[in-house]
Amino acid sequence: MRYIGNKTKLVPFLLETIGELDLAPGVACDPFAGTASVGRALKTAGWRVHCGDLLAASYAYQVARVELDRTPRYPGALSGGSASRKALSYGAVLRVLEDLPPKAGFVTEHYTPAGEDGREHGRMYFTPENGSAIDAMREKISEWRREELLDRARAQLLLATLIQAADRVANTTGVYASFVKTWQPNATRRIRLKPLRPTVPPASSALGCTAFCGRAETLLGQAGPLDLLYLDPPYNERQYPGYYHLPELLAQGWEPPPELRGKTGLIPDGDLRSDWCRRGRCEAALRSILELADARHVLLSYNDEGLLPRECIEDAFRASGDPDTFRVFTRGYRRYRSDSDGPGRQYRGDAVRERVYYVRKP
Ligand SMILES: C[S@@+](CC[C@H](N)C(=O)[O-])C[C@H]1O[C@@H](n2cnc3c(N)ncnc32)[C@H](O)[C@@H]1O
């Protein structure tokens, strides 16, 4: 999924950094997991990973990519036959969802021009055809869950698959803070569910990786002692729930229907706003998480255009761990393509330096 701060491209750099520090796999925590790209890479490298994030959409990815050790099978009853039918593969369930008749529901009404509300605000996030397919699939997943035909993890895998598929046909330039006023070619394609691959642990022995939806501080309070804490918090004022409200809506569902705000149909996000996106609060957020962390090694990814100046991170790191072990690893890369200059946002060019800060705790 296109996601601000997605570390997929930086994973090799992170793994090299971990190698250079000579850290052997143990228990790791990735409490700002987003698309779970780092959790997935750590799991592949043999770490037992506890992931977390404020957003429910991230939780779906964490379950799909990190918590699950293999692709599950699904009850035969999902195909509409009797409960005693043979178990279905994940692919077969995706076909059941894709073959549902379209159903104009919440997404069609509010996020396509076919609904009254969508028309009034000119919202063109999805074509009416894709909106009604998304409604049918999302409501069916809720129905299966209500009827206890799906357990939590199987339901989250289907939700992550739907969020990913909807993202591919969303009429946006990568984030949901605005929609494009004409249909882009990707948006006019029919939505297709493509399977996600859970990460098989090395040697196929279960590692006990977990997923979590909530604040980083809460996860750290319950994760127990860690060998590695990897921090990848937001680094600028863009609050994620406003930029990804549609993935979040698909993850949360609409029972009861949320009250929408503004031209883009934002969902309520008071509880999901982050101190890391506030200039006056991000330094305290960093200091308190470092204080809270019961971790042997701490790594922080932070972009050199972020709210926190380099010196401030360095001070906080040196104060929270053994100052002699403090190190900074740097890698240049090209900016995420939906980030562009605009009113109130002037970038210094296309190349950005990503830094990884390290300290060992006593
Ligand atoms: C830079 S992104 C992480 C990207 C991720 N590493 C990836 O590769 O996709 C930051 C994430 O932190 C989450 N977040 C912000 N504040 C948080 C908090 N206080 N606790 C937990 N997650 C938070 C956001 O929802 C967002 O997904």
The ligand as an SDF file (V2000), in Angstrom:
LIG
                    3D

 27 29  0  0  0  0  0  0  0  0999 V2000
    6.1490    6.6020    9.7460 C   0  0  0  0  0  0  0  0  0  0  0  0
    4.6720    5.6700    9.9700 S   0  0  0  0  0  0  0  0  0  0  0  0
    5.2810    4.0340   10.1780 C   0  0  0  0  0  0  0  0  0  0  0  0
    5.5600    3.3850    8.8650 C   0  0  0  0  0  0  0  0  0  0  0  0
    5.9330    1.9190    8.9670 C   0  0  0  0  0  0  0  0  0  0  0  0
    7.2300    1.6960    9.5490 N   0  0  0  0  0  0  0  0  0  0  0  0
    5.8690    1.2720    7.5870 C   0  0  0  0  0  0  0  0  0  0  0  0
    6.9010    0.7870    7.0860 O   0  0  0  0  0  0  0  0  0  0  0  0
    4.7870    1.2630    6.9860 O   0  0  0  0  0  0  0  0  0  0  0  0
    4.1660    6.1140   11.5660 C   0  0  0  0  0  0  0  0  0  0  0  0
    2.9940    5.3240   12.1450 C   0  0  0  0  0  0  0  0  0  0  0  0
    2.8420    5.6820   13.5130 O   0  0  0  0  0  0  0  0  0  0  0  0
    1.4710    5.6130   13.8630 C   0  0  0  0  0  0  0  0  0  0  0  0
    1.3300    6.3850   15.1130 N   0  0  0  0  0  0  0  0  0  0  0  0
    1.3580    7.7200   15.3060 C   0  0  0  0  0  0  0  0  0  0  0  0
    1.3250    8.0150   16.6210 N   0  0  0  0  0  0  0  0  0  0  0  0
    1.2710    6.8430   17.2890 C   0  0  0  0  0  0  0  0  0  0  0  0
    1.2430    6.4720   18.6680 C   0  0  0  0  0  0  0  0  0  0  0  0
    1.2690    7.3900   19.6450 N   0  0  0  0  0  0  0  0  0  0  0  0
    1.2080    5.1640   18.9930 N   0  0  0  0  0  0  0  0  0  0  0  0
    1.1870    4.2090   18.0160 C   0  0  0  0  0  0  0  0  0  0  0  0
    1.2190    4.5060   16.6940 N   0  0  0  0  0  0  0  0  0  0  0  0
    1.2650    5.7930   16.3280 C   0  0  0  0  0  0  0  0  0  0  0  0
    0.7540    6.1420   12.6390 C   0  0  0  0  0  0  0  0  0  0  0  0
   -0.5780    5.6750   12.5870 O   0  0  0  0  0  0  0  0  0  0  0  0
    1.6310    5.6050   11.5040 C   0  0  0  0  0  0  0  0  0  0  0  0
    1.1210    4.3850   11.0130 O   0  0  0  0  0  0  0  0  0  0  0  0
  1  2  1  0
  2  3  1  0
  2 10  1  0
  3  4  1  0
  4  5  1  0
  5  6  1  0
  5  7  1  0
  7  8  2  0
  7  9  1  0
 10 11  1  0
 11 12  1  0
 11 26  1  0
 12 13  1  0
 13 14  1  0
 13 24  1  0
 14 15  1  0
 14 23  1  0
 15 16  2  0
 16 17  1  0
 17 18  1  0
 17 23  2  0
 18 19  1  0
 18 20  2  0
 20 21  1  0
 21 22  2  0
 22 23  1  0
 24 25  1  0
 24 26  1  0
 26 27  1  0
M  CHG  2   2   1   9  -1
M  END
$$$$
